[in-house]
Amino acid sequence: MSQLSEQAYAAGWMEGLEYALWKALVDGPYRYGRLQLIDNHIRELRKLSEACGGWIRFHDAGEEAFVSLEQWQRIFALSRAV
């Protein structure tokens, strides 16, 4: 995820990265900063997420944190409802 953030914005973890990358998993390829998120990116993100059973999000404490897929899907759905 950090590598994609670097490619898109030259930032280790661009604000909202976890949402932007998950959006690609849900909605398909799209442009994110300087990076075109393509099917290969999406397949790899999905594979890694399924393998670990979760997703990484930026936590309020100022660092990345693991959450289960179930938790992440609720968080993501709430972000889209706003």
C-alpha positions as CSV (number, residue, x, y, z in Angstrom):
1,M,0.0,0.0,0.0
2,S,2.8,2.4,0.9
3,Q,4.5,1.6,-2.5
4,L,1.4,2.6,-4.3
5,S,1.1,5.8,-2.3
6,E,4.7,6.6,-3.2
7,Q,4.0,6.0,-6.9
8,A,0.9,8.1,-6.8
9,Y,1.9,11.0,-4.6
10,A,5.6,10.5,-3.5
11,A,4.2,10.1,0.1
12,G,4.7,7.0,2.3
13,W,1.0,7.1,3.3
14,M,-1.2,9.6,1.6
15,E,-4.2,10.7,3.6
16,G,-7.1,8.4,2.7
17,L,-4.9,5.8,1.0
18,E,-6.7,2.9,2.5
19,Y,-10.1,4.2,1.2
20,A,-8.7,5.0,-2.3
21,L,-7.2,1.5,-2.7
22,W,-10.3,-0.2,-1.4
23,K,-12.4,1.9,-3.8
24,A,-10.4,0.3,-6.7
25,L,-11.2,-3.2,-5.3
26,V,-14.9,-2.3,-5.2
27,D,-15.3,-0.1,-8.3
28,G,-12.4,-1.2,-10.6
29,P,-9.5,0.6,-12.1
30,Y,-9.1,4.4,-11.9
31,R,-6.5,7.2,-11.7
32,Y,-5.1,7.8,-8.2
33,G,-2.7,10.8,-8.3
34,R,0.0,10.0,-10.8
35,L,-0.8,6.3,-10.7
36,Q,-3.3,4.5,-12.8
37,L,-4.6,1.7,-10.6
38,I,-5.0,-1.2,-12.9
39,D,-6.3,-4.8,-12.7
40,N,-2.8,-6.1,-11.7
41,H,-2.8,-3.7,-8.7
42,I,-6.3,-4.7,-7.7
43,R,-5.6,-8.4,-8.0
44,E,-2.5,-8.1,-5.8
45,L,-4.3,-6.0,-3.2
46,R,-7.2,-8.4,-3.1
47,K,-4.8,-11.4,-2.8
48,L,-2.9,-9.9,0.1
49,S,-6.0,-8.8,1.9
50,E,-7.6,-12.2,1.6
51,A,-4.4,-13.9,2.7
52,C,-4.2,-11.9,5.9
53,G,-8.0,-11.6,6.4
54,G,-7.9,-7.8,6.8
55,W,-6.8,-4.4,5.6
56,I,-4.5,-1.7,6.8
57,R,-5.9,1.7,7.8
58,F,-4.3,4.8,9.3
59,H,-5.2,4.9,12.9
60,D,-5.9,8.1,14.9
61,A,-2.8,7.4,17.0
62,G,-0.8,8.4,13.9
63,E,0.2,5.0,12.6
64,E,-1.0,2.2,10.4
65,A,-3.2,-0.5,12.0
66,F,-4.6,-3.9,10.9
67,V,-8.3,-4.4,11.0
68,S,-10.3,-7.5,10.0
69,L,-12.0,-7.6,6.7
70,E,-15.4,-7.5,8.4
71,Q,-14.4,-4.3,10.4
72,W,-12.9,-2.7,7.3
73,Q,-16.0,-3.3,5.2
74,R,-18.1,-1.6,7.8
75,I,-15.7,1.3,8.1
76,F,-15.6,1.7,4.3
77,A,-19.4,1.5,4.0
78,L,-19.8,4.2,6.6
79,S,-17.4,6.4,4.7
80,R,-19.4,6.1,1.6
81,A,-22.6,6.9,3.4
82,V,-21.4,10.3,4.4
